[in-house]
Amino acid sequence: MTQPSAGDRVIETRGLTKTYRGGQLAVDRLDLAVPRGSVFGFLGPNGSGKTTTIRMLLGLIEPSAGSARLLGEPMPRAARRVLPRVGALIEGPALYGFLSGRDNLVRYDAADPATDPRTRAHRVDHALERVGLAAAARKKARAYSLGMKQRLGLAAALLQPRELLVLDEPTNGLDPQGMREIRSLVRELAGDGTTVFLSSHLLDEIEQVCTHAAVMARGRLVTQGTVAALSAGTRGRLAVGTPDTADAVRVLKEHGVTDLVTAEERVTGELPAPNDGPPDLAEANAALVRAGVRVRAFGVERASLEDVFVQLTGEGFDVAG
């Protein structure tokens, strides 16, 4: 994959490694390049090293080896200069349960020495509005649902304009409507020029909102690049719509299609690998018709990020969480 030039990288790591006591290797020689202005999906199953990487990027824990740069500055050495330009939500927000959502944000804002107290109320109200919590602003934080707490943490990250927003599983605990709202907010922030680095184990979330992505597995970087390029480099699946699924499976198997899956009146399968020669889709379609299979739809579906992950690692993926 083509990497952005050094001046265009908002996040850059080289050989970034974290080994915990007892020899547990959480992140293994990570080389990451996040382009400015991107919505960058940091993708991997739970336990693949995503949160550990984010904590190293923000200077919360020291790496065992390697280096990390944020906004062109070395971390954690330049943390005091860099972090005021970065908003972050990691592993859920730390909240005062006895305070209202609004008062929690007031505390966050007051803790920032660069803020102007005269405009604090406006900043807090605007942040609450952006994440859909204006109506619950005076409710005690301990009464918030998990999804509401996630929204409040995101509001805290948005109190000031940020060059970079780092979000660790930002839709955790949200219902489908809340997930759509957060995705819309991320797109809006990117449109305003903020680079968004978003970690997730939800493949469809990354596909819907991100321009770029990196795939992690067992602490190692598997691949990175634009979402379109990642999917383009992976074979799609053949999909046939037919009420005659059993006959379709038999014919497709004879034409080298593997991993055949039947669901209602639909059959999908893995096309032959490129080194086996290009599949003759027209012949496969004609063979289905000759066998009396009623073909109502026939085509190759674009590869998803789940397909990318499975083909690169040979492993399944926790799609739904």
N, C-alpha and C positions, 0 to 999 in steps of 0.2 A: 504494500500500500504506500502511496505517496504521502510523505509527512510534511506538515507545514514548516516553513522556514523558522529559524530560532526567534526572529523578531515578532512573528505572528503567534507564538505559543504563549498561552496564558498559564498553562501548567506543563511542566516538563520534568520527567524523572529519568534518571540513568542508574541502572543496576540497583534500584531501590529494594531493600531487603529488610525483613523483620523476622527475627527468631526469638521466641519467648523462652523463658526458663524451662528446662527439661528438653530443649532441642526442638520444640514445635516450630516448624517453618510456616509462618502465616502468609508472607509475601516473598516471592522468590525472583530477585533480579528483574524488577519491573522497569521497562522503558516505555514511558507514556508521553504522548504529545497531543495536547488539547489546543486546537486552533481558536484564536480570538473570534468572538462573535458566533460561535457554534452553540448548539444545544447538544451536549456530549453525554451519551448514555454509557454508564459504567456498569456492565452487565455480567452477572454471574449468579450461580445458586447461592443460597445462604451458606456461609462458611468458606467462601472462595477467596476471601481476603479483601473485600471491597471496603468495609468499615475501617480495618486496620490501615489500609492505604490512605484513606481520607484523614484519619487521625495523624498520620505522619505528614501529609501535605500541609495540614494546619498547625503543625508544630506541637500537637498535644502529646505525642510520644516520639521518642528518638528512634531513628532507623538503626538497624544493626550494621548496615552497609549501604553504599550508594548515596545518591543525592537527589534533592527535589528543589525545584524553583517554582515560585508562584509570582505571577505578574512580573517576571524577569528577575526576581530577587531570591537569594538562597534562603531556604527554610531549614531549621527554625531560627537561624541567625537574624534574619530581617523581619521577624514576626511583628515587632512593634510598629514598623513602617507599613507592612503589607496588610495585616489583618483589618485595619479600619476600612480598607477598600474591598473587603470580602464579607459577604453574608453567608451564614452557614446554619444548617439544621442537621444535627447528627444524633442518631439513636434516640430521637424524641426530645422535646424541650424540657429543661429544668424549670419548674413552675412553683410559685408559692400558692398552695392550695387554698389558703385562707383569704387570698386577695382575688378580686375580680379579674377577668381577662384584661380589661382596660388598664387596671392598676398594675398588673404584671408588666405590661408594655411600658408604662410610665417608668417603672423601676429600671427596665432594660435601657430605655432611652437616657435616663438620668445617669446611668453608669458610664455612658460614653462622654468623655471630657470634651469632645469636639462638637457636641450638639449645643444648639441655642435654646435655652429654657423657654424663651418667649414664643417659640413656634412648636413647642413639644406637643401641645394638645392637637394641633393640626396634623402633625406627623402620625401620632398614635391613631387618631380617628381615620386617617386615610389608609393606614396599614390594615386596620380592622375591616374597613370597607372592601379592600382589595381581596381579602381572603374569605369574605362572606360571613364575618362574625359581628357585624355592627349590632345586630339585634340581640346578641348574647354578650355584649361587651360588659355589662354590669353583673353578670352571673359569676358566682365563685368558681375559680378554676378547678377545684376539687369535684365540682358537679359536671365538668365537661366530659364528654365521651372521648375515646382515644382519637377519633377523627378530628374533633374540635381542638384537642390539644395539639395535634399536628398542624392544624391551621394557625393556631396561636403562635407556635414556634416559627412558622413561615412568616407570619406578620412581624415577629421580632427581627427576622433577618432582613425585612424590607423597610425598616424604619428610616434607613438612609439609602440614597442611591449607591449601588454597588457596581464595581467593574466585573466582579465574579461572584456568582451565587453557587454554593456547594450544598447539595441536597442529598441526604442519605435516606433512601426509601420514603420520599415525601408523601406518597399516597397511602402509607400504612394506616389501616384502620378506617379508611374512608369508604363510604358507599359509592356505587357507580356514578351517581350524580356529582358527588364531591370529587371523585377522581377526574371527571371531565372538566370540572371547574379549575382544578389545579393544573391540568394540562393546558387549558386555555390561558391561565395566568403565566405559565412558563413561556408559552409562545409570545405573549404580550411583552414579557420582560426581554426576551431575545430580540423582538422587534424594536425595542428601545435601545439596543446595543449592549445589553448585559450578556456576558458569557455564562451559560448555565451548565454546571457539571452535576449530573443526576445519576445516582447509583440506584439500581433496582434489580430484583429477581423476576420482574414481570416483563416478559418478552414483548407482549403487545403494547405495553406502556412505552417502551423504548421506540418501537416501530412507529407509533402514532405521533410522537412529539420530537424525536431527536433527529439531528442532521448527521451526526457522527456517533460512533460507538466503539467501545473496546470490550472484548469478551475475556472474562477471567475464568479459570478453572483450577482448583486446588492450589491457589496462590500464585499461579503463573498467568502471564498474558498470552492468550491464544492468538488473537488477531485484533487489529484496530483499523479504522478507516471510515469513510462515509457509509451511512446505512445502505444507500443504494448500491455501492460497490461491494459491500459484504454480501448482500443478497444476490447480486449479479454473478458473483463467483461461485455460486452454489447451484446445483441442478434443481430445477423445480420438479413437482410431482405431476404425473399424468392424472387427469380427472375425467371420468366418463359418467355421464348421467344416463341411467338405463333402468327399466324395471326388471331386466334379465341379468341380475347381478352374478349369479352362479356361472352362467355361460360366459359372461364377460371376463370373469376372473380366469376361467380356463383358457380362453383365447389370448388374453394379455400375458399370461404366464408363458405360453408357447412363443411369444414374441419378446421374451427377455425382461419383462416388467416384473419387479420383485416387490416385497413388502406390501403386498396387496391388502387393502383395507376396505371392507364393505360397511356402509352406513346408510340404511334405508335404501333409496333408489340411486345410489352413488357408489362408484368404485374409484379408489385412488391407488397409485402405486409409484414405486421408485423407478425412474428411467435407468437404462443401462449406463454404466460409467463411461466417460468420454473415451477412455482408451479401449473400450469395447466397440468403438465405432458409433457414429451418430444413429439414434433410433429412427427408423422409417415410420414416422407417425401416420403418414397417408396410408401405408400398407397395413398398419395395425388397425386403423379405422375401417379400411376395406375388409379386412379379415373378420372384424366384428359383424359387419353387415352381411357378409357371405354366410356366417354361422347363424344368421337369423336373429342376432342381438339387435333389439330396438334401441338405437343410439339417439338420445335426445340432446346430449351435450358432449363435447369432446375437446380437450385442450390441455395445455400445460400451465399449471398455476405457478405464479412467481414464488421463488423460494422465500420462506420466512426466516426470521432470525433464529427460530427454533430449529429449522432445517440446517442453518449455518452451524449452530452449536453442535448438533448431533453429528454432522458430517466431519467437523473439525476434531471433536473429542471422542466420538464413539459413545457418548453418554446421553442419557435423557436429561430433561430439564424440568425444574419445578415451575410450571407455567402459571398456575393459579395462586401460588403462594403457600 
